[in-house]
């Protein structure tokens, strides 16, 4: 993520009362279909204006009151350090993608990490460390990073090693194929086929469960998986639908299928021993959901490619 790994499916993809899950899914697939628009100047304009909105939100954000960072707390130590060390990726479109023109990492996850830094430190001071699905837990455990924003799905197994704040976003596993591909609609249709996904992702086990004869190949990053699919070295790519939709928005030769096959609640990864920090970050998430900041960030990032109203933020905890 930065890189993404996740799972999705049974519950609504960040829906509002008036926007059911199927409508959200249809919107994502529509994005994949509108390849001409996605690759046009209009898409670039939307991305540019979205980045400007995020900059304005970060600039206007107020830092936490001193009373919320008592002496000895994790947040107080980060404020004293003056930098929030964030683990993530630079290859997940819409969530955390390096803009080669500006040199900045942009997207939903990247924006939230900047806002959290501003809330803790009082300034937009983020040090980014690239992580993969295979290295996230280790970097949190040895405190090489303060947080991980990387479309990081919360699972019972991961919760034994990571303290998750959130969820702050919800998604589901989906299938990406080349535009010309037909005959693949569900995970079971992947039987006997070569499928790529990210290592340590929940997607690999989901594919093997539904299609035991599938030949699953693992790569460290979204970019590697996408390249394997586009080059014909794989017949399908399974990962979070939001990430796959980001791929389709800038690669007209691939498409995302409508169905999702899991529930993928994204959490902010924190060191397991930083129990006070989990409460602090959860309180911050509730704050930005209540004051509308979360919705504004969604509209400026994911919402530049997914039409329709912004979804309701997931319930924290």
C-alpha positions as CSV (number, residue, x, y, z in Angstrom):
1,X,0.0,0.0,0.0
2,X,1.3,2.3,-0.1
3,X,-0.2,-1.4,-0.6
4,X,-3.4,-2.9,0.0
5,X,-4.6,-6.2,1.2
6,X,-8.1,-6.9,2.1
7,X,-11.3,-8.8,2.0
8,X,-14.8,-7.7,1.3
9,X,-18.2,-8.8,0.7
10,X,-21.2,-9.5,2.9
11,X,-21.9,-6.1,4.3
12,X,-22.5,-2.8,2.4
13,X,-19.5,-1.1,0.8
14,X,-19.6,2.0,2.9
15,X,-23.3,2.7,2.3
16,X,-25.8,5.3,3.3
17,X,-29.4,4.5,4.1
18,X,-30.3,5.6,0.5
19,X,-27.3,3.9,-1.1
20,X,-27.4,0.1,-0.7
21,X,-24.3,-2.1,-1.2
22,X,-25.3,-3.1,-4.7
23,X,-25.5,0.5,-5.7
24,X,-22.0,1.1,-4.4
25,X,-20.7,-2.0,-6.2
26,X,-22.4,-0.9,-9.5
27,X,-20.8,2.5,-9.1
28,X,-17.3,0.9,-8.8
29,X,-17.9,-1.3,-11.8
30,X,-19.1,1.7,-13.8
31,X,-15.8,3.4,-13.0
32,X,-14.0,0.4,-14.5
33,X,-16.1,0.7,-17.6
34,X,-15.6,4.4,-18.1
35,X,-12.0,3.9,-19.2
36,X,-12.0,6.7,-21.7
37,X,-13.1,9.2,-19.1
38,X,-10.8,7.8,-16.5
39,X,-7.8,8.3,-18.7
40,X,-8.8,11.8,-20.0
41,X,-7.9,15.2,-18.8
42,X,-11.1,15.4,-16.8
43,X,-9.8,12.6,-14.6
44,X,-6.6,14.5,-14.0
45,X,-8.5,17.6,-13.2
46,X,-10.6,15.8,-10.6
47,X,-7.5,14.3,-9.0
48,X,-5.8,17.7,-8.9
49,X,-8.7,19.5,-7.4
50,X,-9.1,16.6,-4.9
51,X,-5.5,17.0,-3.8
52,X,-6.1,20.8,-3.3
53,X,-9.1,20.1,-1.1
54,X,-7.1,17.7,1.0
55,X,-4.4,20.3,1.4
56,X,-7.0,22.9,2.6
57,X,-8.5,20.4,5.0
58,X,-5.1,19.6,6.6
59,X,-4.2,23.3,6.8
60,X,-7.5,24.1,8.5
61,X,-7.5,21.1,10.9
62,X,-7.0,22.0,14.6
63,X,-4.6,20.1,16.8
64,X,-5.8,18.2,19.8
65,X,-6.0,20.0,23.1
66,X,-3.1,19.4,25.4
67,X,-5.4,17.7,27.9
68,X,-5.9,14.9,25.4
69,X,-2.1,14.1,25.4
70,X,-1.2,13.5,29.0
71,X,2.4,13.1,30.0
72,X,3.6,9.5,29.3
73,X,1.0,8.8,26.6
74,X,1.9,7.6,23.1
75,X,0.4,10.6,21.5
76,X,2.4,12.9,23.7
77,X,5.6,11.1,22.8
78,X,4.8,11.5,19.1
79,X,4.1,15.2,19.6
80,X,7.5,15.6,21.3
81,X,9.2,13.7,18.5
82,X,7.6,16.1,16.0
83,X,6.8,13.5,13.3
84,X,4.3,10.8,12.8
85,X,5.9,7.8,11.2
86,X,3.4,6.1,8.9
87,X,3.7,2.8,7.3
88,X,1.9,2.5,3.9
89,X,2.3,2.1,0.2
90,X,2.7,4.3,-2.9
91,X,0.9,2.1,-5.4
92,X,-2.7,1.9,-4.3
93,X,-4.8,4.3,-6.6
94,X,-7.4,6.3,-4.7
95,X,-5.9,5.3,-1.3
96,X,-2.2,5.9,-1.3
97,X,-0.5,6.6,-4.6
98,X,2.7,8.5,-5.4
99,X,2.0,11.5,-7.7
100,X,5.2,11.6,-9.9
101,X,4.5,15.3,-10.8
102,X,4.3,16.6,-7.2
103,X,6.3,13.9,-5.4
104,X,3.4,13.6,-2.9
105,X,1.5,10.5,-1.9
106,X,-2.2,11.1,-2.4
107,X,-5.4,9.3,-1.7
108,X,-7.8,8.4,1.1
109,X,-5.3,6.7,3.4
110,X,-2.6,9.3,2.7
111,X,-5.0,12.2,3.5
112,X,-6.1,10.6,6.8
113,X,-2.5,10.0,7.9
114,X,-1.8,13.7,7.3
115,X,-4.8,14.8,9.3
116,X,-3.9,12.5,12.2
117,X,-0.4,14.0,12.2
118,X,-1.8,17.5,12.3
119,X,-4.1,16.5,15.2
120,X,-1.3,15.1,17.2
121,X,1.6,17.3,16.4
122,X,0.0,20.5,15.3
123,X,1.6,20.4,11.9
124,X,1.5,18.2,8.8
125,X,4.6,16.3,9.6
126,X,4.6,12.7,8.3
127,X,7.5,10.4,7.6
128,X,6.4,7.6,5.2
129,X,7.8,4.1,5.3
130,X,6.9,1.7,2.6
131,X,5.4,-1.5,3.9
132,X,4.1,-4.7,2.3
133,X,1.5,-7.1,3.5
134,X,4.4,-9.3,4.7
135,X,6.2,-6.6,6.8
136,X,3.4,-4.6,8.4
137,X,3.1,-6.6,11.7
138,X,6.9,-6.7,12.2
139,X,7.3,-2.9,11.7
140,X,4.6,-2.2,14.2
141,X,5.9,-4.7,16.7
142,X,9.4,-3.3,16.7
143,X,8.0,0.3,16.7
144,X,9.7,1.2,13.4
145,X,6.4,2.9,12.5
146,X,3.8,4.6,14.7
147,X,0.8,3.7,12.5
148,X,0.0,1.7,9.3
149,X,-2.5,3.2,6.8
150,X,-2.6,0.6,4.1
151,X,-6.1,-0.7,3.3
152,X,-5.3,-3.0,6.3
153,X,-8.2,-5.4,6.8
154,X,-9.1,-6.2,10.5
155,X,-9.1,-9.9,11.1
156,X,-9.1,-11.9,14.4
157,X,-5.7,-13.4,13.5
158,X,-4.1,-10.0,12.9
159,X,-5.7,-8.6,16.1
160,X,-3.4,-10.9,18.1
161,X,-0.4,-8.9,16.8
162,X,-1.8,-5.5,16.0
163,X,-4.0,-3.0,17.8
164,X,-6.5,-1.7,15.2
165,X,-8.2,1.6,15.4
166,X,-11.4,1.8,13.4
167,X,-12.7,0.5,11.2
168,X,-12.4,3.7,9.1
169,X,-13.5,2.2,5.8
170,X,-15.3,-1.0,4.6
171,X,-14.7,-3.0,1.4
172,X,-14.8,-6.5,0.0
173,X,-12.8,-8.9,-2.1
174,X,-13.5,-8.8,-5.9
175,X,-12.0,-10.1,-9.1
176,X,-10.2,-8.1,-11.8
177,X,-9.6,-9.5,-15.3
178,X,-8.6,-8.3,-18.7
179,X,-11.3,-6.4,-20.5
180,X,-11.6,-9.1,-23.1
181,X,-12.1,-11.9,-20.5
182,X,-15.4,-13.8,-20.2
183,X,-16.6,-16.8,-18.3
184,X,-15.4,-15.6,-14.9
185,X,-18.1,-14.4,-12.5
186,X,-17.4,-15.9,-9.1
187,X,-14.4,-17.2,-7.2
188,X,-15.4,-20.8,-8.1
189,X,-14.9,-19.9,-11.7
190,X,-11.1,-19.5,-11.0
191,X,-10.7,-23.3,-10.7
192,X,-7.6,-24.4,-12.7
193,X,-6.7,-20.8,-13.5
194,X,-3.7,-18.7,-12.6
195,X,-4.7,-16.1,-10.0
196,X,-2.5,-13.3,-8.5
197,X,-2.9,-11.5,-5.3
198,X,-0.7,-9.9,-2.7
199,X,1.3,-12.0,-0.2
200,X,-0.1,-12.2,3.3
201,X,-3.4,-11.1,1.9
202,X,-6.7,-12.6,3.0
203,X,-7.5,-13.0,-0.7
204,X,-5.3,-16.1,-1.2
205,X,-7.1,-18.2,1.4
206,X,-10.5,-17.0,0.0
207,X,-9.5,-18.2,-3.5
208,X,-8.2,-21.5,-2.3
209,X,-11.3,-22.2,-0.3
210,X,-13.7,-21.6,-3.3
211,X,-11.4,-22.8,-6.1
212,X,-8.9,-25.4,-4.6
213,X,-7.3,-26.1,-8.0
214,X,-6.6,-22.4,-8.7
215,X,-2.9,-21.7,-9.2
216,X,-2.3,-18.8,-6.8
217,X,0.8,-16.6,-7.3
218,X,1.8,-14.1,-4.7
219,X,3.4,-10.7,-5.2
220,X,4.4,-8.0,-2.7
221,X,2.6,-5.1,-4.3
222,X,-0.5,-4.1,-6.2
223,X,1.7,-2.9,-9.1
224,X,3.3,-6.3,-9.5
225,X,-0.1,-8.1,-9.4
226,X,-1.6,-5.7,-12.0
227,X,1.4,-6.1,-14.3
228,X,1.1,-9.9,-14.2
229,X,-2.6,-9.7,-15.2
230,X,-2.0,-7.2,-18.0
231,X,0.9,-9.1,-19.4
232,X,-1.1,-12.3,-19.5
233,X,0.9,-14.2,-16.8
234,X,-2.4,-14.5,-14.8
235,X,-6.0,-14.8,-15.7
236,X,-7.4,-13.0,-12.7
237,X,-6.4,-10.7,-9.8
238,X,-8.3,-10.9,-6.5
239,X,-8.1,-8.2,-3.9
240,X,-10.2,-5.4,-2.3
241,X,-12.7,-4.0,-4.8
242,X,-11.7,-0.4,-4.0
243,X,-8.1,-1.0,-5.0
244,X,-9.1,-2.9,-8.1
245,X,-11.4,0.0,-9.1
246,X,-8.4,2.3,-8.8
247,X,-6.4,0.1,-11.1
248,X,-9.2,0.1,-13.7
249,X,-9.6,3.9,-13.5
250,X,-6.2,4.3,-15.2
251,X,-5.8,1.1,-17.1
252,X,-8.5,0.7,-19.8
253,X,-7.4,-2.9,-20.6
254,X,-8.7,-4.3,-17.3
255,X,-12.1,-4.4,-15.6
256,X,-13.6,-5.1,-12.1
257,X,-16.4,-7.6,-11.8
258,X,-19.5,-6.5,-9.9
259,X,-19.7,-9.2,-7.2
260,X,-17.8,-9.1,-3.9
261,X,-17.0,-12.1,-1.8
262,X,-16.1,-11.0,1.7
263,X,-16.3,-8.3,4.3
264,X,-13.2,-6.1,4.5
265,X,-13.2,-3.6,7.3
266,X,-10.1,-1.4,7.1
267,X,-8.3,-0.5,10.4
268,X,-5.4,1.8,11.3
269,X,-2.7,-0.5,12.4
270,X,-1.1,0.5,15.8
271,X,1.5,-1.3,18.0
272,X,-0.2,-3.9,20.2
273,X,1.3,-2.5,23.4
274,X,0.1,1.1,22.6
275,X,-3.4,0.6,24.2
276,X,-3.8,4.3,25.1
277,X,-3.1,5.2,21.4
278,X,-5.9,3.0,20.1
279,X,-8.4,5.0,22.2
280,X,-6.9,8.3,21.1
281,X,-7.1,7.4,17.4
282,X,-10.6,6.0,17.7
283,X,-11.7,9.2,19.4
284,X,-10.2,11.2,16.6
285,X,-11.9,9.0,14.0
286,X,-15.3,9.7,15.7
287,X,-14.5,13.4,15.6
288,X,-13.7,13.6,11.9
289,X,-16.8,11.5,11.1
290,X,-19.0,13.8,13.2
291,X,-17.7,17.1,11.9
292,X,-17.8,16.1,8.2
293,X,-14.1,15.9,7.6
294,X,-14.2,12.1,6.7
295,X,-16.9,12.8,4.1
296,X,-14.9,15.6,2.5
297,X,-11.8,13.5,2.3
298,X,-13.8,10.7,0.7
299,X,-15.2,13.0,-1.9
300,X,-11.7,14.4,-2.7
301,X,-10.2,11.0,-3.1
302,X,-12.3,7.9,-3.7
303,X,-15.2,10.0,-4.6
304,X,-13.4,11.5,-7.6
305,X,-13.8,8.1,-9.4
306,X,-16.9,6.7,-7.6
307,X,-20.1,8.6,-8.5
308,X,-22.9,9.2,-6.1
309,X,-23.2,10.5,-2.5
310,X,-20.5,9.7,0.0
311,X,-21.2,6.7,2.2
312,X,-21.7,6.8,5.9
313,X,-18.5,6.2,7.8
314,X,-18.3,2.8,9.5
315,X,-19.1,2.6,13.2
316,X,-15.9,2.8,15.2
317,X,-15.2,-0.3,17.2
